[in-house]
Amino acid sequence: MNPMNTNDRYHPLSIGMHWLMLALLVAVYACIELHELAPRGSSLRAGLKTWHFMLGLGVFALVLLRLAIRLTTPAPRRDASLPAWQHHLAGIMHALLYAFLIVMPMLGWLTLSAHGKVIPFFGLELPPLIVPDELLGERLEDLHGTIGTIGYYLVGLHAAAALYHHYFMHDNTLRRMLPRRGNGN
């Protein structure tokens, strides 16, 4: 298996990690949104929050691995006919997405730490990053929620741009990250 990307598409490992990240993000958001529907104090509500924490930390672990691969493996070439401003804007969007994927789990970890709560991670208990401070915990939680809302827009814009390029520009932007079909395309 060639560890490098081809000229026209990402390596299958990068593609798989991209789509796994999307699935994790959907699950993280679903857990926190659905927990509001469960009665306060219920095991369902607590379980959804715990899964939100663990999956969020899973996003953090995966993004670190993705960054390592991204920094050591060049991206496939982009369509040369695209204007420079689009390349620049794509670079900004990817930087914002990576920042989001790093900052959000860290804010969640810091929030739990500030509230003096256990930081669960699939059977492990991670150490707190800071000493308990309820006021700081509330501020961090608010910031985490605000950036979480911004995340909906970042992911939505990213998807909309890929679809726009695919269906209206007819370039290779989306195809570079789609899994190959059985016929090699």
N, C-alpha and C positions, 0 to 999 in steps of 0.2 A: 504494500500500500504506500503510495507516494505521499510523503508528509507535506509536500508543497502544494499550493493551490495551482490550478491550471491558469492559463491566460484569461479564460472566459468565465470561470466559476470558482467558488470557494471549495476547499477540501471537504469531503463528506463529514469529517469530524466537526468542522466549523459549522456546517449546515445543520447537523444534528444538534449541536449545542445551542444554536440560534433558536431553533424551534422548541427545544426543551426549555430554554429560558422563557419563551412566550407561554408555554404551558404552566411553568412555575408561577409566572406573574398572574396569569388568569386565576390560578388556584389561590394565591396570596390575596388577591383582591376579592375573590369569591368568599373566602373564609371570613374576612373582616366585614364584608357587606352582609353576609348571611347571619353572622352572629347577632346582629341587631334584631333579627326576626325571632330569635330564641328567647324564652323567658329569662329574666335576670335571675342569676343564681342557679340556673339549670346546668346539668353536665354537658348538654349540647352546646350551650353558649361558651362555657369554659373550654370545651374541646376545640371549637372553631377558633377561639383566640390562640390556644396553644399551637394548633396547626398553622395559623397565620405567622406566629413567631418562628416556628421551625422552618417552614417553607421560605420565609423571608431570609433567614440565615442561610438556607440552601441557595437562594439567589446570590447572596454574597460570596459563598464558596465557588459557585459556578462562574460568576463574573470575574473572579480573580484568575481562574483557569482560562477563561476566554481571553482576558487581557494578555496573559502570557503567550497564548497561541497567536493572538493578533500582533503582538510586538515582535514575534520571531518568524512570522510567516507573512509575506506580503499579500495584500489584497489583490484579487484579479483586476485586470485593467477595466476601466470604465469606458463607456462609449465616447470616443474621441470627438464626436459631433456635438456633445453637450457643451453649453457655454460654461466658462470658468466660474461664474457666480453660482451655478448649480453644484459644481464640485465643492466649492467653498461652503455653501449652505449644507451640503450633505456631511461635510467634515464637522461642522458646528453641531448638527443634529446628532451625529454619532458620539461626539464628546459629551453632549448633554445627556444622552441616554446612558452612557457609561457612568457619568457622574451620578445620575439618578440611581442606577443599580448598585452603586457603592454607598452613597450617602444614606439611602433609605434604610437598609438593614443596620447600618451603624447607628442611625438615629433610634431605631427600634431597640437595639441592644442597650444604648445609653438610657433610653426611656425606662426600660425595665430595671436597669441598674439603679437609676435615680429613685424609682418607686420602691426599691428594696425587694423586688420580685425575683424569682428564680428565672434563669435564662435557659429554657429547655432546647435541646438539639438532639432529637432522635435517640433518646435514652441517656444522653449526657446532660450534665448541668454545667454550662459555661460560666466562667467567672464574671463577676460584675466589672464594668469598666470604670465606674466612679462610685463614690460613697453615696448612700441614700440622701436625697434632698428633694422633698416633696414638691416644693415650688419649682425647682429646676425640672423635675419630672413632668409637671404640668406644661411647662413651656416647651420642653422637648416633644411631648406628645402632640401639642398643637402644631408645632413645626412639622412633625412627621405627617400629620393629617393633611396639612396644607400642601406639602410637597407630594404627598400621595395623590391629591387631586390633580396637581400639575402633571403627574405621571400619566394619567389618563390621556391628557392632551398630547404629551410627547409620543406615547405609543401610537395614538390615533394618527398623528401627523406623519409619523414614520411609515405606518401602513398605507395611509392615503397617498403619500409620495411614491411608494413602490408600485401601488396599483395605477397611479397616474402614468408613471413611466412605462408600465407594461401595456396598458390599454390605449393610451393616447400618444405617447412618444414612440412606442414600439421599439424600445431599446433593451439592453440586456440587464438593466438594473435589478429587476426581480428575479429573472432567470438565474442570475449568479448565485442566489441563495435558495433556490428551490431544489428539493431532492430530485435526483435523476429518475426518470421513468424507466420502465423495463426495456425500452428500445434505445437507451443511452442518451436521451434528450433531457 
